[in-house]
Amino acid sequence: MNSTSLNLFKTVAETGSITAAARNLHCVSSNVTTRLKQLESSLDVSLFVREKNRLHITPEGELLLRYANKILALLDEAELSMQGTKVAGPLRIGAMETTAAVRLPALLANFHREMPSVELNLKTSPTDVLVRQIQNSELEIAFVADHKALHVDNSRLQTQVLCQETLVLVTAAEHGDVVTGADLEVTRPLVFVKGCNYRSRLGQWLRLQNVDYDDPLEFGSFQAILGCVSAGMGIALLPESVVKQYETSFPIRCHSITPHIGNVNTMMIWLKNREVSRVLNCFVSFVSSH
């Protein structure tokens, strides 16, 4: 087992396909298949199982992948150190849709100006998905909403507060004042997909207010949510920082809700029990200082 075989294995694991891995590695599929079989033979384990023309990683493969990520990251760091260059390399960042739109643009732009050799890759997903992707080493760092799951078993996660968001109930502009759930003229929640912490908090508030509400309508962007809220289709729960920026674009209105539901920290999270790369260390230090 060497770095070449580990990189080949990692590429197959990430693409889930011999053909795709061969394309990424610029070699023929038969070469990938042969070297993968040699690796499995040397370790005396099956790293993948084939199902419907796609490779699915085995538990043994998952374990090896964690080691491969650490080893290859260390090799990259060692090479950079020997070259005496500035911090360089890819950084996979995950964030909630709203955080990516409002909190991160200036932060990432400033970081890029200081560290132009770092390749920033930003993906947006709900909090639950982002936490899982961090735990599976699919992302190096993520910005998520604080919730109980982060504190039940945080032995693997390092966390740091980025900011506190105030969530507001959003209705169409012509809607009357909302003090309690009884004041709602429409009750259908307009939300992001399951796994979104703001969606969970809206449901929690409606239940506390004893509001009977229809099944939520799911959207992929907060702009779509705000557009449909302004048309009177339903209500939403979003960060005030986002809503304020779009009040001139959509005829909407904000209403305060219970503070213990409406106040939520946006957390920066990354894996604690891993060899942290120089790129990640540099990014965390930059965010902390800004």
Backbone as CSV, one residue per row, in Angstrom:
resi,resn,N_x,N_y,N_z,CA_x,CA_y,CA_z,C_x,C_y,C_z
1,MET,0.850,-1.191,0.000,0.000,0.000,0.000,0.884,1.238,0.000
2,ASN,0.633,2.161,-0.932,1.389,3.392,-1.017,0.452,4.551,-1.334
3,SER,1.030,5.744,-1.468,0.191,6.920,-1.690,-0.562,6.845,-3.021
4,THR,0.060,6.218,-4.017,-0.602,6.101,-5.327,-1.838,5.226,-5.228
5,SER,-1.700,4.081,-4.541,-2.851,3.184,-4.406,-3.928,3.809,-3.522
6,LEU,-3.514,4.569,-2.498,-4.492,5.241,-1.643,-5.251,6.321,-2.414
7,ASN,-4.541,7.054,-3.254,-5.201,8.089,-4.054,-6.169,7.467,-5.060
8,LEU,-5.762,6.341,-5.645,-6.651,5.628,-6.569,-7.905,5.151,-5.839
9,PHE,-7.710,4.556,-4.665,-8.841,4.080,-3.859,-9.761,5.234,-3.479
10,LYS,-9.183,6.357,-3.042,-9.960,7.528,-2.639,-10.782,8.067,-3.817
11,THR,-10.192,8.082,-4.998,-10.894,8.575,-6.181,-12.072,7.680,-6.538
12,VAL,-11.875,6.358,-6.449,-12.971,5.425,-6.712,-14.083,5.619,-5.682
13,ALA,-13.696,5.804,-4.413,-14.690,5.990,-3.354,-15.507,7.261,-3.578
14,GLU,-14.862,8.322,-4.020,-15.543,9.600,-4.201,-16.433,9.605,-5.439
15,THR,-16.024,8.894,-6.492,-16.812,8.885,-7.734,-17.819,7.752,-7.774
16,GLY,-17.538,6.658,-7.024,-18.440,5.512,-7.023,-18.427,4.737,-8.327
17,SER,-17.374,4.937,-9.136,-17.349,4.310,-10.454,-15.909,4.132,-10.921
18,ILE,-15.617,2.948,-11.461,-14.295,2.693,-12.032,-14.049,3.615,-13.219
19,THR,-15.067,3.752,-14.060,-14.936,4.579,-15.266,-14.659,6.035,-14.913
20,ALA,-15.442,6.572,-13.973,-15.256,7.969,-13.571,-13.905,8.175,-12.898
21,ALA,-13.492,7.199,-12.080,-12.191,7.296,-11.418,-11.063,7.291,-12.445
22,ALA,-11.183,6.411,-13.448,-10.159,6.339,-14.496,-10.066,7.660,-15.248
23,ARG,-11.227,8.267,-15.499,-11.240,9.559,-16.195,-10.550,10.626,-15.361
24,ASN,-10.825,10.649,-14.061,-10.191,11.642,-13.183,-8.697,11.413,-13.039
25,LEU,-8.296,10.141,-13.090,-6.887,9.798,-12.913,-6.125,9.748,-14.232
26,HIS,-6.832,9.974,-15.335,-6.227,9.993,-16.667,-5.540,8.660,-17.008
27,CYS,-6.276,7.578,-16.773,-5.775,6.252,-17.131,-6.948,5.406,-17.611
28,VAL,-6.662,4.184,-18.007,-7.721,3.311,-18.516,-8.403,2.584,-17.357
29,SER,-9.659,2.192,-17.574,-10.445,1.543,-16.526,-9.825,0.243,-16.055
30,SER,-9.254,-0.522,-16.981,-8.658,-1.807,-16.605,-7.503,-1.627,-15.627
31,ASN,-6.780,-0.518,-15.773,-5.667,-0.240,-14.860,-6.184,0.026,-13.452
32,VAL,-7.286,0.795,-13.362,-7.884,1.077,-12.059,-8.386,-0.211,-11.414
33,THR,-9.067,-1.035,-12.201,-9.606,-2.294,-11.675,-8.492,-3.185,-11.146
34,THR,-7.422,-3.314,-11.910,-6.295,-4.181,-11.503,-5.655,-3.683,-10.219
35,ARG,-5.389,-2.394,-10.150,-4.700,-1.856,-8.973,-5.602,-1.881,-7.745
36,LEU,-6.911,-1.733,-7.956,-7.844,-1.820,-6.830,-7.885,-3.247,-6.289
37,LYS,-7.900,-4.228,-7.181,-7.881,-5.630,-6.757,-6.578,-5.960,-6.025
38,GLN,-5.473,-5.403,-6.484,-4.185,-5.622,-5.817,-4.201,-5.049,-4.400
39,LEU,-4.820,-3.879,-4.250,-4.915,-3.270,-2.920,-5.774,-4.123,-2.002
40,GLU,-6.933,-4.577,-2.493,-7.804,-5.436,-1.692,-7.108,-6.731,-1.320
41,SER,-6.339,-7.289,-2.252,-5.617,-8.543,-1.988,-4.545,-8.346,-0.921
42,SER,-3.832,-7.226,-1.010,-2.764,-6.978,-0.034,-3.311,-6.752,1.369
43,LEU,-4.532,-6.194,1.451,-5.155,-5.933,2.756,-6.066,-7.074,3.203
44,ASP,-6.365,-7.987,2.265,-7.236,-9.141,2.525,-8.621,-8.693,2.987
45,VAL,-9.163,-7.657,2.322,-10.522,-7.181,2.612,-11.190,-6.781,1.301
46,SER,-12.509,-6.697,1.320,-13.256,-6.144,0.196,-13.568,-4.695,0.512
47,LEU,-13.126,-3.797,-0.363,-13.315,-2.370,-0.124,-14.608,-1.838,-0.735
48,PHE,-15.115,-2.550,-1.748,-16.343,-2.135,-2.416,-17.203,-3.348,-2.747
49,VAL,-18.504,-3.107,-2.882,-19.411,-4.112,-3.434,-20.102,-3.468,-4.622
50,ARG,-20.328,-4.249,-5.675,-20.948,-3.720,-6.880,-22.449,-3.973,-6.840
51,GLU,-23.218,-2.924,-7.134,-24.673,-3.041,-7.168,-25.221,-2.121,-8.243
52,LYS,-25.874,-2.709,-9.246,-26.475,-1.953,-10.349,-25.455,-1.024,-11.009
53,ASN,-24.316,-1.611,-11.388,-23.271,-0.889,-12.124,-22.651,0.268,-11.345
54,ARG,-22.804,0.243,-10.029,-22.173,1.268,-9.194,-21.495,0.602,-8.000
55,LEU,-20.356,1.146,-7.623,-19.615,0.605,-6.493,-20.070,1.286,-5.201
56,HIS,-20.324,0.462,-4.192,-20.699,0.977,-2.871,-19.618,0.572,-1.879
57,ILE,-19.140,1.524,-1.125,-18.029,1.272,-0.214,-18.473,0.413,0.963
58,THR,-17.615,-0.505,1.396,-17.900,-1.386,2.526,-17.468,-0.703,3.828
59,PRO,-17.856,-1.248,4.988,-17.386,-0.678,6.255,-15.855,-0.636,6.346
60,GLU,-15.204,-1.701,5.812,-13.733,-1.707,5.802,-13.208,-0.586,4.909
61,GLY,-13.912,-0.370,3.805,-13.527,0.714,2.913,-13.685,2.073,3.568
62,GLU,-14.772,2.269,4.330,-14.989,3.529,5.045,-13.838,3.805,6.014
63,LEU,-13.404,2.745,6.709,-12.298,2.905,7.653,-11.021,3.299,6.929
64,LEU,-10.735,2.613,5.819,-9.526,2.935,5.061,-9.602,4.341,4.481
65,LEU,-10.802,4.764,4.066,-10.950,6.096,3.483,-10.597,7.185,4.491
66,ARG,-10.961,6.969,5.745,-10.614,7.967,6.767,-9.097,8.085,6.898
67,TYR,-8.417,6.930,6.898,-6.959,6.962,6.966,-6.360,7.571,5.702
68,ALA,-6.932,7.235,4.547,-6.415,7.761,3.285,-6.495,9.281,3.254
69,ASN,-7.622,9.832,3.725,-7.774,11.298,3.764,-6.699,11.930,4.638
70,LYS,-6.446,11.313,5.790,-5.425,11.850,6.701,-4.029,11.767,6.074
71,ILE,-3.712,10.599,5.531,-2.371,10.372,4.987,-2.103,11.285,3.802
72,LEU,-3.063,11.370,2.879,-2.864,12.195,1.690,-2.803,13.678,2.051
73,ALA,-3.585,14.095,3.052,-3.518,15.490,3.506,-2.151,15.797,4.113
74,LEU,-1.616,14.843,4.876,-0.288,15.021,5.463,0.796,15.085,4.390
75,LEU,0.664,14.246,3.367,1.629,14.265,2.270,1.606,15.605,1.546
76,ASP,0.385,16.127,1.312,0.273,17.440,0.668,0.909,18.521,1.529
77,GLU,0.661,18.432,2.834,1.228,19.432,3.749,2.746,19.341,3.780
78,ALA,3.267,18.104,3.800,4.716,17.918,3.824,5.358,18.496,2.566
79,GLU,4.715,18.269,1.433,5.264,18.789,0.166,5.286,20.310,0.169
80,LEU,4.191,20.922,0.659,4.146,22.376,0.727,5.220,22.923,1.668
81,SER,5.415,22.229,2.798,6.409,22.677,3.768,7.810,22.617,3.185
82,MET,8.092,21.523,2.449,9.413,21.372,1.852,9.651,22.401,0.750
83,GLN,8.581,22.791,0.079,8.709,23.784,-0.992,8.850,25.192,-0.445
84,GLY,8.481,25.342,0.839,8.569,26.658,1.454,7.605,27.660,0.855
85,THR,6.471,27.175,0.320,5.507,28.078,-0.315,4.500,28.575,0.704
86,LYS,3.669,29.500,0.250,2.551,29.943,1.060,1.517,28.828,1.130
87,VAL,0.567,28.992,2.042,-0.505,28.012,2.168,-1.250,27.909,0.844
88,ALA,-1.429,26.675,0.381,-2.096,26.461,-0.907,-2.833,25.139,-0.890
89,GLY,-3.813,25.013,-1.784,-4.556,23.764,-1.893,-6.047,24.002,-1.816
90,PRO,-6.832,22.942,-1.981,-8.294,23.080,-1.959,-8.851,23.155,-0.542
91,LEU,-9.975,23.830,-0.397,-10.699,23.874,0.875,-12.182,23.746,0.561
92,ARG,-12.769,22.622,1.001,-14.188,22.367,0.749,-15.012,22.910,1.910
93,ILE,-15.853,23.892,1.600,-16.644,24.594,2.608,-18.121,24.313,2.374
94,GLY,-18.845,24.061,3.443,-20.291,23.893,3.367,-20.968,24.982,4.172
95,ALA,-22.152,25.384,3.736,-22.875,26.437,4.465,-24.360,26.343,4.177
96,MET,-25.139,26.832,5.112,-26.569,26.995,4.877,-26.771,28.037,3.778
97,GLU,-27.861,27.916,3.057,-28.155,28.830,1.954,-28.111,30.288,2.406
98,THR,-28.737,30.583,3.539,-28.808,31.969,4.005,-27.446,32.490,4.446
99,THR,-26.667,31.658,5.114,-25.331,32.069,5.548,-24.429,32.332,4.354
100,ALA,-24.515,31.464,3.350,-23.709,31.637,2.145,-24.049,32.939,1.432
101,ALA,-25.315,33.346,1.509,-25.746,34.544,0.790,-25.382,35.837,1.512
102,VAL,-25.420,35.814,2.843,-25.294,37.068,3.599,-23.972,37.175,4.365
103,ARG,-23.585,36.110,5.050,-22.431,36.198,5.947,-21.090,35.913,5.273
104,LEU,-21.078,35.058,4.265,-19.808,34.565,3.732,-19.194,35.348,2.578
105,PRO,-19.964,36.021,1.714,-19.322,36.655,0.555,-18.142,37.552,0.900
106,ALA,-18.319,38.480,1.828,-17.221,39.388,2.191,-16.080,38.627,2.857
107,LEU,-16.437,37.669,3.717,-15.423,36.885,4.420,-14.560,36.094,3.444
108,LEU,-15.200,35.402,2.511,-14.457,34.593,1.547,-13.656,35.465,0.587
109,ALA,-14.213,36.603,0.211,-13.490,37.508,-0.689,-12.218,38.032,-0.028
110,ASN,-12.310,38.406,1.244,-11.133,38.899,1.968,-10.097,37.797,2.152
111,PHE,-10.577,36.577,2.459,-9.651,35.455,2.614,-8.942,35.171,1.297
112,HIS,-9.680,35.215,0.192,-9.077,34.935,-1.119,-8.020,35.977,-1.472
113,ARG,-8.259,37.225,-1.102,-7.260,38.252,-1.378,-5.964,38.001,-0.622
114,GLU,-6.087,37.487,0.613,-4.894,37.221,1.416,-4.247,35.887,1.072
115,MET,-5.070,34.908,0.668,-4.568,33.564,0.379,-5.032,33.126,-1.011
116,PRO,-4.534,33.745,-2.068,-5.028,33.437,-3.414,-4.719,32.023,-3.887
117,SER,-3.777,31.343,-3.237,-3.418,29.986,-3.652,-4.345,28.921,-3.072
118,VAL,-5.253,29.327,-2.175,-6.228,28.389,-1.621,-7.442,28.354,-2.557
119,GLU,-7.802,27.139,-2.998,-8.928,26.961,-3.914,-10.205,26.750,-3.092
120,LEU,-11.046,27.758,-3.048,-12.271,27.697,-2.256,-13.393,27.033,-3.045
121,ASN,-14.038,26.058,-2.420,-15.164,25.348,-3.034,-16.317,25.388,-2.042
122,LEU,-17.370,26.139,-2.372,-18.488,26.336,-1.448,-19.724,25.607,-1.944
123,LYS,-20.327,24.798,-1.061,-21.574,24.100,-1.360,-22.596,24.427,-0.280
124,THR,-23.850,24.560,-0.670,-24.904,24.865,0.297,-25.798,23.649,0.522
125,SER,-26.154,23.422,1.774,-27.033,22.319,2.159,-27.665,22.651,3.506
126,PRO,-28.703,21.911,3.916,-29.274,22.102,5.251,-28.284,21.671,6.332
127,THR,-28.531,22.118,7.541,-27.624,21.849,8.658,-27.358,20.356,8.857
128,ASP,-28.414,19.539,8.896,-28.221,18.106,9.155,-27.321,17.463,8.117
129,VAL,-27.482,17.851,6.859,-26.655,17.309,5.780,-25.209,17.754,5.950
130,LEU,-24.998,19.012,6.289,-23.647,19.542,6.458,-22.908,18.846,7.597
131,VAL,-23.600,18.603,8.707,-22.970,17.901,9.838,-22.531,16.513,9.407
132,ARG,-23.397,15.822,8.690,-23.063,14.473,8.211,-21.879,14.506,7.237
133,GLN,-21.827,15.508,6.380,-20.729,15.603,5.420,-19.406,15.911,6.105
134,ILE,-19.444,16.684,7.174,-18.224,16.918,7.955,-17.763,15.619,8.608
135,GLN,-18.692,14.890,9.211,-18.345,13.636,9.881,-17.805,12.600,8.905
136,ASN,-18.243,12.660,7.642,-17.781,11.713,6.620,-16.581,12.235,5.837
137,SER,-16.021,13.361,6.277,-14.854,13.966,5.625,-15.120,14.374,4.179
138,GLU,-16.386,14.686,3.863,-16.719,15.182,2.535,-16.493,16.685,2.450
139,LEU,-16.455,17.345,3.596,-16.157,18.766,3.691,-15.095,18.956,4.759
140,GLU,-14.284,20.015,4.610,-13.305,20.329,5.650,-13.930,21.177,6.756
141,ILE,-14.837,22.063,6.377,-15.421,22.983,7.354,-16.824,23.356,6.891
142,ALA,-17.704,23.656,7.850,-19.079,24.000,7.495,-19.639,25.024,8.465
143,PHE,-20.608,25.782,7.976,-21.307,26.782,8.784,-22.745,26.313,8.939
144,VAL,-23.145,26.003,10.170,-24.440,25.378,10.440,-25.157,26.120,11.564
145,ALA,-26.444,25.831,11.696,-27.217,26.385,12.809,-26.994,25.532,14.048
146,ASP,-26.832,26.174,15.165,-26.632,25.455,16.426,-27.899,24.674,16.775
147,HIS,-27.724,23.421,17.153,-28.862,22.609,17.590,-28.353,21.500,18.502
148,LYS,-29.264,20.792,19.158,-28.904,19.843,20.207,-27.953,18.761,19.729
149,ALA,-28.101,18.320,18.481,-27.279,17.220,17.979,-25.790,17.552,18.032
150,LEU,-25.443,18.833,17.943,-24.040,19.221,17.988,-23.453,19.040,19.381
151,HIS,-24.305,18.934,20.398,-23.829,18.874,21.775,-24.076,17.513,22.433
152,VAL,-24.856,16.658,21.767,-25.110,15.336,22.332,-23.831,14.520,22.335
153,ASP,-23.139,14.491,21.195,-21.863,13.785,21.102,-20.944,14.599,20.208
154,ASN,-20.231,15.535,20.827,-19.359,16.404,20.050,-17.894,15.995,20.160
155,SER,-17.650,14.713,20.499,-16.277,14.257,20.672,-15.474,14.349,19.377
156,ARG,-16.176,14.301,18.226,-15.480,14.353,16.941,-15.486,15.749,16.324
157,LEU,-16.302,16.643,16.870,-16.474,17.943,16.239,-15.856,19.075,17.048
158,GLN,-15.170,19.938,16.347,-14.714,21.198,16.920,-15.703,22.265,16.486
159,THR,-16.174,23.089,17.410,-17.177,24.089,17.075,-16.741,25.480,17.518
160,GLN,-17.206,26.465,16.784,-16.918,27.856,17.126,-18.062,28.723,16.622
161,VAL,-18.510,29.650,17.447,-19.619,30.519,17.060,-19.139,31.554,16.051
162,LEU,-19.855,31.644,14.930,-19.566,32.679,13.934,-20.346,33.953,14.264
163,CYS,-21.648,33.815,14.509,-22.491,34.961,14.818,-23.813,34.455,15.385
164,GLN,-24.615,35.345,15.924,-25.964,34.979,16.347,-26.961,35.589,15.376
165,GLU,-27.872,34.740,14.898,-28.923,35.201,14.003,-30.228,35.365,14.789
166,THR,-30.991,36.372,14.417,-32.344,36.539,14.932,-33.302,36.110,13.835
167,LEU,-34.049,35.048,14.089,-35.002,34.562,13.106,-36.314,35.312,13.256
168,VAL,-36.909,35.673,12.131,-38.187,36.398,12.153,-39.211,35.641,11.325
169,LEU,-40.456,35.755,11.747,-41.553,35.191,10.970,-41.836,36.149,9.813
170,VAL,-41.920,35.610,8.603,-42.105,36.450,7.421,-43.474,36.171,6.817
171,THR,-44.222,37.235,6.581,-45.538,37.129,5.942,-45.586,38.105,4.764
172,ALA,-46.687,38.056,4.017,-46.917,39.055,2.977,-47.051,40.432,3.622
173,ALA,-46.744,41.464,2.869,-46.702,42.827,3.419,-48.044,43.263,3.987
174,GLU,-49.136,42.810,3.375,-50.453,43.268,3.823,-50.973,42.507,5.039
175,HIS,-50.230,41.501,5.499,-50.660,40.706,6.656,-50.682,41.579,7.913
176,GLY,-51.637,41.324,8.796,-51.719,42.064,10.054,-50.619,41.680,11.027
177,ASP,-50.572,42.370,12.169,-49.577,42.067,13.197,-49.715,40.621,13.655
178,VAL,-48.573,39.982,13.896,-48.581,38.620,14.434,-47.892,38.651,15.794
179,VAL,-48.683,38.475,16.829,-48.146,38.384,18.191,-48.162,36.935,18.654
180,THR,-49.250,36.243,18.342,-49.379,34.816,18.655,-49.831,34.089,17.390
181,GLY,-49.856,32.772,17.484,-50.275,31.973,16.349,-51.701,32.247,15.920
182,ALA,-52.527,32.694,16.838,-53.921,32.981,16.512,-54.050,34.146,15.528
183,ASP,-52.999,34.952,15.388,-53.047,36.107,14.488,-52.734,35.736,13.038
184,LEU,-52.328,34.503,12.801,-51.946,34.109,11.439,-53.163,34.008,10.534
185,GLU,-53.054,34.614,9.356,-54.108,34.530,8.353,-53.868,33.363,7.399
186,VAL,-52.595,32.980,7.226,-52.214,31.775,6.476,-51.229,31.005,7.346
187,THR,-51.250,29.684,7.238,-50.429,28.881,8.156,-49.510,27.891,7.448
188,ARG,-49.546,27.844,6.125,-48.691,26.861,5.451,-47.222,27.300,5.516
189,PRO,-46.336,26.458,6.074,-44.911,26.801,6.132,-44.256,26.668,4.748
190,LEU,-43.492,27.664,4.373,-42.683,27.625,3.152,-41.235,27.488,3.614
191,VAL,-40.605,26.359,3.276,-39.368,25.975,3.956,-38.340,25.420,2.982
192,PHE,-37.109,25.256,3.509,-36.083,24.506,2.795,-36.352,23.011,3.007
193,VAL,-35.541,22.161,2.363,-35.751,20.717,2.453,-35.498,20.237,3.886
194,LYS,-35.924,19.003,4.166,-35.752,18.421,5.495,-34.281,18.439,5.899
195,GLY,-34.052,18.675,7.176,-32.687,18.799,7.674,-32.321,20.238,7.966
196,CYS,-33.197,21.174,7.530,-32.961,22.594,7.787,-33.387,22.924,9.220
197,ASN,-32.504,23.549,9.972,-32.791,23.887,11.357,-33.873,24.952,11.466
198,TYR,-33.900,25.889,10.519,-34.926,26.935,10.557,-36.301,26.319,10.328
199,ARG,-36.384,25.326,9.472,-37.648,24.613,9.242,-38.120,23.954,10.531
200,SER,-37.209,23.302,11.242,-37.572,22.643,12.503,-38.066,23.652,13.527
201,ARG,-37.409,24.809,13.582,-37.791,25.828,14.554,-39.168,26.426,14.226
202,LEU,-39.482,26.577,12.944,-40.808,27.082,12.577,-41.886,26.092,13.006
203,GLY,-41.650,24.813,12.757,-42.605,23.798,13.196,-42.766,23.800,14.711
204,GLN,-41.646,23.970,15.424,-41.697,24.007,16.886,-42.536,25.188,17.371
205,TRP,-42.337,26.355,16.746,-43.098,27.541,17.164,-44.585,27.360,16.894
206,LEU,-44.935,26.825,15.726,-46.343,26.618,15.386,-47.010,25.645,16.355
207,ARG,-46.280,24.600,16.738,-46.851,23.634,17.695,-47.031,24.266,19.067
208,LEU,-46.064,25.076,19.494,-46.193,25.760,20.783,-47.372,26.735,20.783
209,GLN,-47.680,27.273,19.605,-48.799,28.205,19.480,-50.125,27.488,19.216
210,ASN,-50.086,26.135,19.216,-51.288,25.327,18.952,-51.940,25.666,17.605
211,VAL,-51.084,25.858,16.612,-51.570,26.190,15.271,-51.651,24.913,14.437
212,ASP,-52.798,24.671,13.849,-52.933,23.581,12.879,-52.459,24.102,11.531
213,TYR,-51.461,23.429,10.965,-50.909,23.940,9.709,-50.815,22.844,8.658
214,ASP,-50.882,23.262,7.399,-50.809,22.334,6.280,-49.381,21.827,6.108
215,ASP,-49.238,20.778,5.280,-47.907,20.250,4.987,-47.034,21.349,4.385
216,PRO,-45.765,21.407,4.794,-44.875,22.452,4.274,-44.648,22.309,2.768
217,LEU,-44.408,23.448,2.122,-43.959,23.463,0.737,-42.453,23.708,0.750
218,GLU,-41.698,22.854,0.038,-40.239,22.930,0.057,-39.703,23.725,-1.128
219,PHE,-38.649,24.514,-0.859,-38.016,25.331,-1.887,-36.498,25.181,-1.794
220,GLY,-35.829,25.502,-2.886,-34.381,25.360,-2.930,-33.614,26.627,-2.647
221,SER,-34.304,27.766,-2.580,-33.612,29.025,-2.323,-34.500,29.937,-1.487
222,PHE,-33.865,30.840,-0.741,-34.657,31.748,0.093,-35.348,32.807,-0.771
223,GLN,-34.790,33.109,-1.958,-35.468,34.049,-2.850,-36.821,33.488,-3.292
224,ALA,-36.866,32.177,-3.596,-38.129,31.552,-3.988,-39.114,31.564,-2.825
225,ILE,-38.600,31.305,-1.627,-39.462,31.343,-0.446,-40.060,32.735,-0.256
226,LEU,-39.208,33.758,-0.331,-39.689,35.125,-0.123,-40.691,35.537,-1.201
227,GLY,-40.453,35.108,-2.432,-41.380,35.434,-3.505,-42.759,34.846,-3.270
228,CYS,-42.790,33.592,-2.801,-44.077,32.935,-2.555,-44.745,33.455,-1.283
229,VAL,-43.945,33.812,-0.286,-44.519,34.446,0.913,-45.179,35.760,0.525
230,SER,-44.507,36.550,-0.295,-45.057,37.855,-0.685,-46.350,37.713,-1.479
231,ALA,-46.516,36.539,-2.134,-47.739,36.288,-2.910,-48.862,35.735,-2.044
232,GLY,-48.596,35.560,-0.745,-49.628,35.098,0.176,-49.793,33.603,0.255
233,MET,-48.797,32.834,-0.260,-48.909,31.374,-0.254,-48.702,30.780,1.127
234,GLY,-47.937,31.449,1.986,-47.652,30.890,3.295,-46.738,31.783,4.094
235,ILE,-46.114,31.195,5.105,-45.232,31.928,6.010,-43.867,31.261,6.034
236,ALA,-42.858,31.989,6.496,-41.505,31.443,6.566,-40.811,31.940,7.823
237,LEU,-39.761,31.240,8.211,-38.914,31.661,9.322,-37.495,31.748,8.787
238,LEU,-36.957,32.966,8.743,-35.651,33.207,8.134,-34.859,34.206,8.973
239,PRO,-33.532,34.243,8.812,-32.733,35.228,9.536,-33.119,36.658,9.136
240,GLU,-33.223,37.509,10.120,-33.572,38.902,9.866,-32.560,39.559,8.930
241,SER,-31.285,39.157,9.046,-30.240,39.730,8.197,-30.505,39.468,6.721
242,VAL,-31.119,38.323,6.413,-31.463,37.999,5.024,-32.689,38.789,4.595
243,VAL,-33.720,38.758,5.420,-34.991,39.379,5.062,-34.825,40.883,4.837
244,LYS,-34.048,41.547,5.689,-33.872,42.995,5.583,-33.263,43.379,4.236
245,GLN,-32.410,42.507,3.703,-31.762,42.815,2.429,-32.714,42.700,1.249
246,TYR,-33.852,42.007,1.455,-34.756,41.754,0.337,-36.127,42.407,0.520
247,GLU,-36.261,43.251,1.528,-37.547,43.913,1.759,-37.919,44.851,0.615
248,THR,-36.918,45.386,-0.076,-37.222,46.269,-1.201,-37.528,45.487,-2.473
249,SER,-37.159,44.205,-2.497,-37.400,43.375,-3.682,-38.712,42.625,-3.599
250,PHE,-39.162,42.324,-2.382,-40.403,41.570,-2.183,-41.302,42.319,-1.195
251,PRO,-42.608,42.391,-1.456,-43.542,42.998,-0.490,-43.798,42.030,0.669
252,ILE,-42.943,42.096,1.679,-43.005,41.180,2.815,-42.966,41.967,4.119
253,ARG,-43.253,41.267,5.214,-43.257,41.897,6.529,-42.673,40.940,7.551
254,CYS,-41.912,41.475,8.514,-41.273,40.664,9.556,-42.047,40.766,10.869
255,HIS,-42.045,39.658,11.617,-42.687,39.612,12.935,-41.753,38.873,13.892
256,SER,-41.595,39.400,15.081,-40.754,38.755,16.087,-41.442,37.510,16.643
257,ILE,-40.641,36.521,17.043,-41.194,35.329,17.682,-40.453,35.067,18.989
258,THR,-40.868,34.014,19.674,-40.292,33.642,20.966,-38.767,33.598,20.885
259,PRO,-38.054,34.343,21.750,-36.591,34.423,21.650,-35.880,33.070,21.713
260,HIS,-36.364,32.132,22.535,-35.618,30.870,22.657,-35.711,30.037,21.380
261,ILE,-36.642,30.390,20.500,-36.710,29.754,19.186,-36.093,30.665,18.134
262,GLY,-36.299,31.964,18.276,-35.853,32.906,17.257,-34.392,33.275,17.310
263,ASN,-33.721,33.078,18.435,-32.295,33.392,18.530,-31.471,32.118,18.362
264,VAL,-30.613,32.091,17.358,-29.834,30.886,17.074,-28.428,31.269,16.623
265,ASN,-27.450,30.562,17.146,-26.062,30.791,16.745,-25.759,30.077,15.434
266,THR,-25.025,30.740,14.573,-24.443,30.079,13.406,-23.056,29.610,13.815
267,MET,-22.835,28.301,13.700,-21.596,27.687,14.176,-20.673,27.320,13.019
268,MET,-19.393,27.449,13.248,-18.387,26.919,12.333,-17.923,25.586,12.908
269,ILE,-18.001,24.507,12.129,-17.643,23.190,12.648,-16.642,22.505,11.727
270,TRP,-15.759,21.714,12.339,-14.819,20.888,11.581,-14.439,19.695,12.450
271,LEU,-13.818,18.697,11.851,-13.469,17.489,12.591,-12.330,17.760,13.560
272,LYS,-12.514,17.308,14.786,-11.502,17.479,15.815,-10.449,16.381,15.731
273,ASN,-10.903,15.136,15.573,-9.992,13.990,15.627,-9.440,13.656,14.259
274,ARG,-8.724,14.588,13.669,-8.068,14.340,12.397,-6.864,15.261,12.301
275,GLU,-5.957,14.932,11.416,-4.812,15.798,11.182,-5.310,17.008,10.388
276,VAL,-5.381,18.138,11.047,-5.919,19.332,10.408,-4.880,19.919,9.461
277,SER,-5.286,20.177,8.236,-4.375,20.691,7.227,-4.003,22.141,7.517
278,ARG,-2.912,22.580,6.922,-2.505,23.984,7.076,-3.557,24.907,6.495
279,VAL,-4.171,24.478,5.391,-5.198,25.302,4.759,-6.363,25.525,5.722
280,LEU,-6.833,24.435,6.346,-7.946,24.553,7.278,-7.556,25.381,8.491
281,ASN,-6.383,25.141,9.045,-5.912,25.926,10.190,-5.865,27.412,9.847
282,CYS,-5.388,27.697,8.659,-5.276,29.080,8.221,-6.655,29.718,8.103
283,PHE,-7.608,28.975,7.552,-8.957,29.508,7.371,-9.627,29.766,8.715
284,VAL,-9.506,28.804,9.639,-10.113,28.963,10.966,-9.527,30.180,11.677
285,SER,-8.211,30.340,11.590,-7.566,31.484,12.227,-8.036,32.802,11.601
286,PHE,-8.192,32.796,10.283,-8.655,33.998,9.586,-10.060,34.380,10.035
287,VAL,-10.968,33.407,10.068,-12.351,33.677,10.478,-12.385,34.170,11.920
288,SER,-11.588,33.531,12.775,-11.566,33.922,14.190,-11.103,35.368,14.365
289,SER,-10.135,35.772,13.570,-9.593,37.117,13.711,-10.467,38.184,13.044
290,HIS,-11.393,37.741,12.194,-12.256,38.700,11.497,-13.684,38.674,12.030
